[in-house]
Amino acid sequence: MARAMATILLMAIVLAATTPRTSTMDITDRDLASEESLWALYERWCEHHNVGRNLSDMARRFKVFKENARMIHQFNQGDTPYKMSLNLFGDMTDEEVDHMYGSCSNLRSDSGKRRQDWFTHGDVTVPGNIPLHVDWRMRGYDQRPPAVTNVKMQGECGACWAFAATAAVEG
């Protein structure tokens, strides 16, 4: 049981380390200054992520994009150990992202709420000789293939994390 929990912990660490850093966009105060600057940010975001929308869909998506951009910018003003940025889900609602990419039915109870009882952090025993931090993006970088590769988008199946974690572990 302890070995299984250690494996789960290792997979979680690997998953966190495989989050790509290059496919995001930061938001500045200048980007939020006006509707025009927000629209320019949206157009840059569409180009950066190769997103094509028809004009009517673009207007609806722009409204969602503005809300997401403002929320991300406001969050980043706080004193948090991490920062958020615009990624490929920038013009999608939380519900759309959950429906298309993250709705694993086996993780939900009959009432539709996420089940949390199958894992607790208290069940994990970690040996004392494990380093506190390992940046797997840099370690093994000179190896071919590198120890950690970018996350591969698997579409709507919701298994991107599994492919990325497996690739990193197999490294």
C-alpha positions in Angstrom: 0.0 0.0 0.0 2.8 2.4 0.9 4.6 1.6 -2.4 1.4 2.4 -4.3 1.0 5.7 -2.5 4.6 6.6 -3.2 4.0 5.8 -6.9 1.0 8.1 -6.9 3.0 10.9 -5.2 5.7 10.4 -7.8 3.2 10.6 -10.6 1.7 13.8 -9.2 5.2 15.4 -8.9 6.0 14.4 -12.5 2.7 15.8 -13.7 3.4 19.1 -12.0 6.8 19.2 -13.6 5.5 18.5 -17.1 3.3 21.5 -17.3 4.5 23.4 -20.4 5.7 26.9 -19.9 5.8 28.1 -23.5 2.2 27.8 -24.4 0.8 30.5 -22.1 0.5 34.3 -22.4 0.9 36.8 -19.6 -1.5 39.7 -19.1 -0.4 43.3 -18.4 -2.3 46.3 -17.0 -2.0 47.8 -20.5 -3.8 44.8 -21.9 -6.8 45.4 -19.6 -6.9 49.2 -20.1 -9.7 49.3 -22.7 -12.0 47.2 -24.9 -9.6 47.9 -27.8 -6.5 46.6 -25.9 -8.5 43.6 -24.7 -9.5 42.9 -28.3 -5.9 43.2 -29.4 -4.9 40.7 -26.6 -7.7 38.3 -27.8 -6.5 38.5 -31.4 -2.9 37.8 -30.2 -4.2 34.9 -28.1 -6.1 33.5 -31.1 -3.0 33.7 -33.3 -0.7 32.3 -30.6 -3.0 29.2 -30.1 -4.0 29.0 -33.8 -7.7 29.5 -32.9 -10.1 30.2 -35.7 -13.6 31.5 -34.9 -16.4 32.9 -37.1 -17.4 36.4 -36.3 -20.6 35.6 -34.3 -18.8 33.0 -32.2 -15.8 35.3 -31.8 -18.0 38.0 -30.2 -19.4 35.5 -27.7 -16.0 34.0 -27.0 -14.5 37.4 -26.5 -16.9 38.0 -23.6 -15.7 34.8 -21.9 -12.1 35.7 -22.7 -12.4 39.1 -21.1 -13.7 37.6 -17.9 -11.0 35.0 -17.8 -8.3 37.5 -18.5 -9.5 39.9 -15.8 -9.8 37.0 -13.3 -6.3 35.8 -14.1 -4.8 39.3 -13.8 -6.6 39.9 -10.5 -5.4 36.5 -9.1 -1.8 37.3 -10.1 -1.9 40.6 -8.1 -2.2 38.5 -4.9 0.7 37.0 -2.9 0.5 33.4 -4.1 3.2 30.8 -4.6 2.2 30.5 -8.3 0.9 32.6 -11.1 -1.8 32.0 -13.7 -1.7 32.9 -17.3 -3.7 32.5 -20.5 -3.5 29.1 -22.0 -5.4 27.4 -24.8 -8.6 27.4 -22.7 -8.7 31.2 -22.5 -12.0 31.7 -24.2 -13.8 28.7 -22.7 -15.9 28.7 -19.5 -15.0 26.4 -16.7 -18.0 24.2 -17.6 -16.9 23.9 -21.2 -13.3 22.9 -20.2 -14.7 20.4 -17.6 -17.1 18.9 -20.2 -14.6 18.6 -23.0 -11.4 17.8 -21.2 -11.8 16.9 -17.6 -15.0 15.2 -16.8 -14.0 11.7 -15.7 -17.2 10.0 -14.7 -15.4 7.5 -12.5 -14.2 10.3 -10.3 -17.7 11.5 -9.6 -20.3 10.2 -7.2 -23.9 9.5 -8.1 -24.8 13.1 -7.0 -22.3 14.5 -9.6 -19.9 15.8 -7.0 -16.2 14.9 -7.1 -15.3 12.0 -4.9 -12.4 12.8 -2.5 -12.4 9.8 -0.2 -10.2 7.5 -2.3 -6.9 9.3 -1.5 -5.7 11.3 1.5 -2.3 12.9 1.9 -2.0 11.3 5.4 -1.7 7.8 3.7 1.6 8.7 2.1 4.9 7.8 3.7 8.0 9.3 2.1 11.5 8.1 2.7 13.8 10.8 4.2 16.4 10.7 1.4 14.2 12.2 -1.3 15.2 15.8 -2.3 12.7 18.5 -1.6 12.8 19.8 -5.2 13.8 18.3 -8.6 13.4 20.3 -11.8 13.0 17.4 -14.2 12.7 19.9 -17.1 16.4 20.7 -16.6 17.7 17.4 -15.2 18.3 15.1 -18.1 17.7 17.9 -20.6 20.9 17.0 -22.4 19.7 13.5 -22.8 17.9 12.4 -25.9 15.0 12.1 -25.4 14.9 14.5 -22.5 13.5 13.3 -19.2 10.4 15.5 -19.5 8.6 16.3 -22.7 5.7 18.7 -23.3 2.2 17.7 -22.5 0.5 16.1 -25.5 -3.1 17.3 -26.1 -5.2 14.2 -26.5 -8.4 16.0 -27.4 -11.6 15.2 -25.4 -10.6 11.9 -23.9 -9.2 13.6 -20.7 -6.0 11.4 -20.7 -3.4 14.1 -21.6 -2.0 14.0 -18.0 -1.6 10.2 -18.2 0.4 10.4 -21.5 2.6 13.2 -20.2 3.3 11.4 -16.9 4.0 8.1 -18.6 6.4 9.8 -21.0 8.2 11.5 -18.2 8.5 8.4 -16.1 9.7 6.3 -19.0 12.0 9.2 -20.0 
